[in-house]
């Protein structure tokens, strides 16, 4: 992979938690430099909007802060737990609803809330932060429509392309690189494992992450790096005995550390034309078994061939909205291999804001403002312009996105050139964390600091000690 040198590798590291909130200005109303929406209709529509965010995790808080930064809108947050990072925020109305991550609780809760909003003259705009939320909201889109804007693709399409086997079939059709993959049915009481075709180590992961979210079994991880046939057999046996009935995917292991991973975020309009594109290279991902695969440190990195492949995929399936692709660089042939699509903004989509554009704005424009204007004007000129795709925003502004302090990155990242780039981001004094926010309360920033610095304990347990033991046994 290409490495960009640090612009100033010699400056002292700022070891304090990053509290600066000046990375990007608030967007103009609905991107008025290119939008055909009249100012009066824009203000009328925004006065009626009520954001509702399901879950209080990092993406949930990213939504909260960007709704506030862009439009001074205070979000309602529904969460099944008291996540202090977000519940302590003064920018939202945080409500704990037991088991709200389950369909049978979430939908009645939203319908009840929706009726309250309509009585106040408001229109809800509901977003979730996990695959299972996107799935539930998409599935009930028509039922929720009288009360909420639901910015997700139709359920039939979502259910199709989030099956990883189907995703890889489309990649094969389009000539998009992906890892060599074997499928094991967990619905089979005696699943067949093609041991004679596998070369260990291999990667194992569920084909359907939304269903997998509810499965419970010993040793559960988001992704498994499997070293031996015996270890794979144990995983398959335990998974088959759980509530999970979909497939387990076993994949060729692509060599390289976390820094070979990339995140690709695109937004497509009603014509499946890409109107925003941004890409990041992962410097470090979470190594906690329940969160492994979640990037915690990223830098700007753009490869046009990768962006082009992602656009081609969205055009092929007729996609509208945010899509996030997980990709990894393969040093064996120089390709970037596509792992999966997330039919929603990824957990780390705040990096789009750091790259120069409030990540919430495309969703508001496409799913709320355009339909609102169409329902409230007969001006043929305005309506004709709404049919036209906006120019693509190709976000290339350098950024650092991090949820962990410099000490964690410096001790964990082994690529010296990439480490220089990350160091440069830490010394720049620009905003680089989704956690800290000067516009928010002291209590919020206290809990942000707790989350930020506690990562040292997690990395010692799940990465540094593991590496030390491996070196001693070598």
Protein Blocks (a to p, Z undefined) as FASTA:
>chain_A
ZZdddfblmbccdfbdcfbfckbccddehhlmlpcbdfklmmmmmmmpccddedjbfklm
mmmmmmmmmnopacddddfbdcfklmmpckbccdddehklpfklmmmmmmmmmmmmmmno
pacddddfbfklmmmmmmmmmmmmmmpccdbdcfklmmmmmpmklmmmmmmmnopacddd
ddddfkbmbdcddfklpccddddddfblmlmmmpccehiafbdcdfbfklmmmmmmmmmm
mmbfbdcddddddeddfklpccddddddfkopafbdcddddfbdcfbfklgoiafbdcdd
ddfklmmmmmmmmmmnopacjddddddddfknopacdfbdcdbdcfklmmmmmnopafkl
mmmmmmmmmmmmmmmccbfklmmmmmpccdddddfbdcdddfbdfklmmmmpmcfklmmm
mmmmmmnopafbfkbcfkbcfklmmmmmmmmmmmmmmmmmmmmmmmmmmmmmZZ
